[in-house]
Amino acid sequence: MQVGIHGDGVHIAPLNPWLHICYAVTGVNSFGDAVNPGQQLTRAEALRLFTRNNSWFLKMEDKIGSIEVGKLADLVVLDRDYFTVPDVDIRKIRAVMTVVDGKVVHG
């Protein structure tokens, strides 16, 4: 079975993916309410669902989703460590550099 996560709001306007990831990890919505207690994902699971797993749905798993030889060199450098920041700071993570197809496009 294939699973992935994304926010469909991006079809309307750019959306910060860290808000969705923070919700998946903490179970706390934008109003500060806990939703479905005990059903949160680990940080590693959430990151994998938003990246590598979604490449399958796009039929691009041979090109994107993980850093491997032969795949597009798309990646971000973050301003803080996703795996160690307090839960409440996940939503504050920002990219300081973005690389698309091997070229720096931000930062």
GISUL-V387434 format. One record per residue. N is the residue number from 1. PHI is phi in whole degrees, -180 to 180 (* if undefined). OMEGA is omega in radians with two decimals (none if undefined). Layout:
[[N | PHI | OMEGA] [N | PHI | OMEGA]]
//
This chain:
[[1 | * | 3.11] [2 | -101 | 3.08] [3 | -136 | 3.09] [4 | -158 | 3.11] [5 | -136 | 2.95] [6 | -158 | 3.09] [7 | -102 | -3.09] [8 | -76 | 3.08] [9 | -65 | -3.12] [10 | -68 | 3.08] [11 | -75 | -3.13] [12 | -104 | -3.11] [13 | -157 | 3.09] [14 | -56 | -3.09] [15 | -135 | 3.13] [16 | -71 | -3.12] [17 | -65 | -3.10] [18 | -68 | 3.06] [19 | -66 | 3.12] [20 | -68 | -3.13] [21 | -65 | 3.11] [22 | -60 | 3.11] [23 | -64 | -3.12] [24 | -62 | -3.09] [25 | -83 | -3.05] [26 | -99 | -3.05] [27 | 78 | -3.13] [28 | -102 | -3.11] [29 | -81 | -3.06] [30 | -67 | 3.08] [31 | -90 | -3.13] [32 | 87 | -3.13] [33 | -94 | 3.05] [34 | -75 | -3.13] [35 | -117 | 3.14] [36 | 51 | -3.13] [37 | -51 | 3.11] [38 | 84 | -3.11] [39 | -113 | 3.13] [40 | -77 | 3.05] [41 | -98 | 2.98] [42 | -73 | 3.11] [43 | -62 | 3.13] [44 | -65 | 3.12] [45 | -62 | -3.12] [46 | -62 | -3.14] [47 | -62 | 3.13] [48 | -64 | -3.14] [49 | -67 | 3.14] [50 | -81 | -3.05] [51 | -117 | -3.04] [52 | -54 | -3.08] [53 | -66 | -3.14] [54 | -69 | 3.13] [55 | -61 | 3.11] [56 | -64 | -3.12] [57 | -66 | 3.11] [58 | -87 | -3.08] [59 | 58 | -3.10] [60 | -131 | -3.08] [61 | -62 | 3.07] [62 | -84 | -3.08] [63 | -121 | -3.05] [64 | -136 | 3.01] [65 | 105 | 3.12] [66 | -154 | 3.14] [67 | -93 | -3.12] [68 | -146 | 3.07] [69 | -58 | 3.11] [70 | 93 | 3.10] [71 | -94 | 3.10] [72 | -62 | -3.10] [73 | -90 | 3.11] [74 | -104 | 3.13] [75 | -160 | 3.07] [76 | -126 | 2.97] [77 | -107 | -3.04] [78 | -97 | -3.12] [79 | -82 | 3.09] [80 | -156 | -3.07] [81 | -84 | -3.14] [82 | -53 | -3.05] [83 | -81 | -3.09] [84 | -123 | -3.14] [85 | -66 | 3.05] [86 | -59 | -3.11] [87 | -49 | -3.08] [88 | -66 | -3.13] [89 | -91 | 3.10] [90 | -58 | -3.11] [91 | -66 | -3.12] [92 | -94 | -3.11] [93 | -62 | 3.12] [94 | -135 | 3.08] [95 | -83 | 3.05] [96 | -100 | 3.05] [97 | -154 | 3.08] [98 | -128 | 3.13] [99 | -117 | 3.10] [100 | -125 | -3.14] [101 | 54 | 3.08] [102 | 82 | -3.11] [103 | -119 | 3.09] [104 | -71 | 3.14] [105 | -113 | 3.08] [106 | -153 | 3.03] [107 | 101 | none]]
//
